Amino acid sequence: MVKTVHLVMQGKGGAGKSLTSSMLVQYLRYADHSVQAIDLDPTTPTLSAIKGLKALPIQIMDGDDINPRLFDHLMTRIFEAPEETHTVIDTGTSSFIATCSYLAENNAFDLLQSFDVRVFIHCPICGGAALDDTFNSLLAILGHFPTVPVIVWLNEFFGPVANEGRSFEDSKVYQDNRDRIAAVMCHPRVQAGTFGEDIRAMMKAKLTFDEAICSNDFNVMARQRLKIYWTRAIERLDSAAFLNGFEQEAVQ
């Protein structure tokens, strides 16, 4: 009978943060969990723009700084949620540094964990030109929050997440922090002109997978590809330990 917080963070735009957040919300509801979705992104609030997710936008930024009262409102929503609720929070790319600093300075995760709230940070990293930037964000998260399990999402849309031929699991980042990384998930590489274009169109139209699969705005083959992609995503998430009986322990 525990509550769980999933905080999705990445300082590099276009790395798959909002896709990760939206898929978590959709999967958890598909699996019949109680879910509240919260959008903290001050500039591109994608999660709350997808109406089917019913995400609450909270503008926690006041200029370049966190507004403490609005952050308190976020924490209150987590604490007052019914037992077994999953809270999925999509944070802002532009506010990444400020959010990390505020959470660390206020020991926000320690507070949640002291009330037996499970906490996971989800960090997408991607291949291609953004590899180094997304790795740096992951390192910042690992450095700021030493007691919080991290879920790494390998976004292969722009190519393999590999450096000099080495996979993520072979990288120094993973080897040095493998006790901190609770799971490595994947947004697998797909054909850009078919599956990739369909997913981009779905996100641009601000639809969930179920909505897009049933929408006549997508042709029959596009709907079929989205159904295949979503079915495979569900299979991957079904096997994720952090969503299925994973007992969180504080990282020593």
N, C-alpha and C positions, 0 to 999 in steps of 0.2 A: 504494500500500500504506500508507494512512494511517488513523489512528483519528479519529473525529469525536465531539465532545461537543455535545449540544443541551441547553442549560439553559433551562428555561421559568420565567419570573419575572414577577410582577405583585403589587403591594402592595394591590390592591383585590380583595376577595372577590367571587365570582360573575361574574368577567370572562371566563371561559372557559379558565382556565389548565389545569385538569385535562383538559378536553375536548381542548385542543391537544396536551397531552402524550400522552394515550391514542391520539389519531389518528396522531401521529408514530410511536409504537411499532408500531401496527397496520400502517401503510403500509410502514414499513421492512421489517417481516417479510413482508408481502405481496410486496414487491419483492425478496425473497430475500437481504436483508442480515442480517449477524450483529448482533444487538441485545441490549444489556442495559439494563433499565429500573430506575431507582432513585427511590424516593419519600422526599423529605426533609421532607415536610409534617408538623410535629409535632402539629397539632390535628385536621386532617381529611385523613388519608392516603388520598385517593381512588384514586390510581394503584395502590397495592399492594392495595387492596380488590377491584380487578377481577382476579380470580384468573387469568383467561386471559392477562393481560399478564405474569405471573410477575415482577412488580416487587419488588425488595428494599427493604424499609423500613429507613432508617438514621435514628435519632433523634439528630441532630447538635446539638440544643439542650440546654443545661444551665441551666434557668431562663430568663433573658433573654439568655444568652450562648451563643456557639458552643463546643461541646466540641472542643478541638483534636485530641484523639486520634481521635474519631469522624470528624472531617473528614479527618484523615490517611488513615483507612480508605477513605473515598470516593475520594480521589486515588489510592490504591494500586490500587483496583479499575479505575480508568481506565487507569493505566499498565500493569497486568498483563493487560488484555484482549487477545485476539488481534488481529493486524493487520486493518484494515478494519472493525473493530467500531464501531457507532454506540452511544453511551451517551446515553440520554434521561433527564434528571433533572427531576422535578417538585419545585419548591421550595415552601416554605410562605408563605402570605400573611402570617401573623402574625409570621414571622421574616424578612420581606423586608428590613427595614433592617439587621438584624444580619448577614444573609447577604451583602448588598451590601458592608457595611463590612469584613467578614472577608475576603472574596474580594479586595477592593481592597488592604487592608493587607498581605496576604500575597502579593500579586502572583501569585495562583494561575493566572490566565489566561496571564500572561507565561511562567510555568513550563511550562504545557502546550504553548504555541506554540513554545517553545524546543526541545521534543522532537518537533516537527512534528505535533502533535495539532491538528486543525482544531477551532475553537470557534465556536459560534453561540449567541447569546442570543435566545430567542423571547419576545416580549412581546405578549400580547393586549391590545387596547384596545377599548372598546365605546362605542356611542352611548347616548343617553338621559341619565339623571341621573348616571351614573358616568363620563361623558366626561372631565370635568376631572381626577378622581382617577386615572383610568387614564393620561391624558396625563402627569400629574405623575410617575407611576412610570416611564414611558418616559423622561422627561427625566432622572430620577435614574440610570437604567441608562446612558444615553448619557454622563452626566457622570462616573460612577464608572469606566467601562471604555472609554477612548478608543481602544483598539486592537482591540476585538472587534466583528465584524460583527453587526448586529441584524436579526432577522426580525420584522417587525411583522404581527400577525394582527388584521385588522379584524373584530370580532365584531358582526355586524349584527342579532343576535337581538332586541335592545332598540331597534332603530332605526338609521338611517344614522349612520355615524361621520363626522359633519360638524359644523362650527361656523359658525354664521351663514351657512349655505348653502354654505360652502366644503368641498370634499372633503379627505380626509387629505392627499393629494398636493399640494393647494393650500395646506395649512396652513404656518404659520411653522416649526413643529416639523420638518416634513418638509423644507422648503426649506433650513433651516439645517443639516440633518444628512443630506442625501440621499447624501453620500459614505460615510456610516456604515451606511446601511440597505441590506442586501444584497438584501432582497426584501420585498414587501408581499403577504401572503396574505389569505385571506378565509374567515370562517365566514358564509356568506350568510344574509340574512334569509329566514325560512320562515314558513309559516302556523303561528301559535302553537298552534292547537287540533288540528293534525294532525301535521305533521313535527316541530314544536317539542315537542309533548307526547310523541311517540314517542321522541325523543332524550332527554328528561328521564327517561322511564320506563326506558330502556335504562341510563342512568347510575345511576339509583336502584337498579336490579336488579343493578348491578355486572357488566355483561356487555359483551363486545366487540361490534362490529357483526356479525361472522360468527355469533357465538353468538345474538344477538337475532334475526337474520334466519332462523335455523333453529329458534327457540324457539316451542313451542306456547302459551307464556304471552302471546304477541303475536298478535293476530288477523291474518288474511291480508292485509288492507289496510295494517296497521301494518308488517308485514314487508316489503311491497312498497315503502312509503315509505322505510323505512330502507335498503333495497337501492338505491333511486334516489339517496338522499342520499350513501351511501357510494361508489357508482359515480362520482358527480360529484366527490366529494372526491379520489378516486384520480386522476381526470383532471387536477385542478388540481395535485396533488402530482407527477404525472408530468412536468409542464412546469416544475417549480421548479428553477431553475439550481443552487441551493445543495445540492440532493440529487442532481443529475445532472451530475457533471463540473465543478462550480464549483471553481476553484482559488483558495483563500483566500490573500489577501495581507494583511499587517499594514497597518492603517489608519495613514496618516501624519498 
